[in-house]
């Protein structure tokens, strides 16, 4: 299956083409605030490459959130337009799972007791995270803020935390078995890896209804009052 993949949930913008889970090409920008301008250019470049290599796009995979409200809206609207235009299904992939897939490629420790904690910045000391499969918004005060009954605090577990919300949390984490993995960002190529595992849903025609699909924001967007003179 050839999948066009989109990731716009954070300040990093990327798009990729993957075939049978393997990356063919990825376009990525780390500078932020350029998603609306860059994503169409990336898509155009990747579709041109697909035509040159005689590849047929079978699906569009999207990082569905949580994350940046604006980024998710840009990604979702682009993905839905592509699905309509190409007449292919949409495969939404949870952003926190994408982060975990990215971290696995960097973590050398393969012991069985490893725990992965992805963190997306939600401002101040709050992060979007996933613990034992449960996605939540958490105000981080210490390690115990991220622990539940399914993830007991034991000193023999190696805990790895990462994502754009992780560095600020390292200031309050003191346990020696908790390790920061730097420079882990969600990328479209990892969307492709996870989307390949979802192809059975496509084959069984259990695709997303594009008319009603919206990103997974986790929290409602609240518009702040403008500080620009003359605007309210």
N, C-alpha and C positions, 0 to 999 in steps of 0.2 A: 504494500500500500504506500502510495506517495502522498505525503501530508504537508501542507503549507502551514507553518506554525508562527504564532504571534505572541509576543510577551511585552506588555506595557504597564505592568502593575506597580513598578517603582520608578526611580529616576533613570533607570537603564531601559533603553528601547532596543528591541531586537526582533528579527524575523528570520525564518529559516525554511529550507526544504529538506525533509527527511524521507528516506525510502526504506521501508521495512525496519524502521528504528535507527537506521544509520544516517548520519549527517551528510548531506550533499554540499550545502553551502549555508552559511549564516552571515547576516549583516547585523552589526551591533554598534550602539553608541552609548558611552558611559557619562556623557556630559549633562544630561538632564534637560527638561523643559523644551525638548525638540520633537516630541512624539508626533504631534499633528503634522509637522513638516517632513520628518524623516520616514515615517512608516509607509506612506504611499510610494516614496522613492524605492524603499527596500522591496516592497511588494512587486513593483514594476520590474525591478532587476531580477527578482527570483522567478517571476512568471516568464520573463524573456529567456532565462536559463532553462526553465522547464521545456519551453518550446524547442530550444536548440538541441536539447538532449532527448527530445521526443517522449517526454514524461507527461502523463495525464494526472492532474491533481484529483485525488480520490476523496479528500476531506480537508477541512480547515480546523486546526486545533488552536485553542485559545487558553491563555492563562486567565482564569476566571476570577481571581481575587482570593482573599482580601488584599487591599493595597491602596494605592492612590486613586481617589475617586475619579479625577480627571483622566488619568492614565487608563483606568479600566474602561471608562466610557469610550475613549478613542479606540482602544483595542476591540471592544465589542462591536461598535458600529462598523468598523472596517471589516471585521470578520463576518458579520452578518451580510454586509454588502457583497463580499466575495462569495459567500455560500449561495446567495440568490443568483449572482451572475454566472457562477460556474456550475450551479445546480448540484452542489455537493453538501453533505451533512456537516454540522458543527460538532466538534468534540471539546467540551470545556474541561480543563484540568486545574485542580486546586493549586493555587500559587505556592502554598506552604509545602506541598508535596514536590513541587518543582525545585524549591530551595533545598529540600532534603536530597534530591537526586544530584543536584550540583555539589552539595557537600560531600556526598559519598565518593565523588571523583577526586577529592582532595585529601580525604582522611585515610591515612595509612593503617590505622588501628583496625583490625578485623575481628577482634575478640567478640564473643557472643553477647556480652553484657553492655555493649555500647548503646547509648541513648542519644538520639538526635533531637535537638530543640531548635526549630527555625524561628526567626524573629523578624517581623516587618515593623518598621517604625510607625507608631501611631501618635507621635508627638509626646512631649514631656517624657515621663517615665513609663508610658504605656506602649505595649507592643501587641501585635497580632501574632499568635503562636498556635502551635498544634502539639498537644500532649496526649500520647496514647490514642491518636486518631481523632481527638476532640479539638475543634478549632474554637478559639476564644480570644477575647481582648483582655489583657491582664496589665494591671499596674504593678510594676516590678519594684519591690523593696529589698528582696534578697532571694536566695535560692528557693526558699520555702514558698515563695509566691507562685512558683511554676510547678509545684508538686501536688499531685492528687493521690487518691488511694491506689491507682493503677501504676503510679511511678513513685515508689517509696524512696526515701533518702537513705542510700547506703553508700559507704565509702569505697566499696569495691566496684562500683559502676563508673565507667568512664562516660561523662556527659559532655557532649559537644554542642555548643550553641553558636549560631551564625545568622547572617542576614544584616540588612541595614539598620536594624534595631538592636543588634547585639553589642556593639562597641560601648554604647552608653551604659548597658547593663553590667559590663565587666567591672565597673567602678564599685558595684555593690556586691559582687560575687567574690567570696573568699575561700570557698571549698577547693582543696587541691585537686579533686577529681573532676572539676568543671573546667573545660578548655574552650577558649574562644578560637574559632576558625575564621581568620580574616578574609576579606575580599570574596565572599560568597554572594553572588547575585543570581536571581532567576534569569535564565536564558532560554531563548526559543528552542535551541537544540535539545534541551532537556524536556521541553514540552513534547517534542517529537518522540522521545524515548517512551514517555508515559502514555502518549496517545496511541502508540502502536499496540499497547496492551488493551486498549478499548475497542479495537477493531471488530470484536465479536458483536458489540452492540450495533455497529453499522451494518454488519452482515445480517443481523436479525431485524434490521429496520427500526431499531429503537433509538431514533435520532431525536435531537432537540428540536422543539417547535420554535423556529426562528422568530415568529411574530410575538412570542411571549418571553423570549429569553432576555434576561438581564444579568449583569455581573453579580458576583457575590461580594457585597460591600461589607458585610458583618455589622457595621454600624451605619446609621443614617447620616447622610451628608447634611451638615448645618452650615449655612452661609453666614459668614461674619460680616459685620458692618464695615463698609469701605472707609478707609482712612484718606482717600483721595479727595481733595477739596472739590466740592460741588456735586459729589456722588453720595447717594444714600442707599 
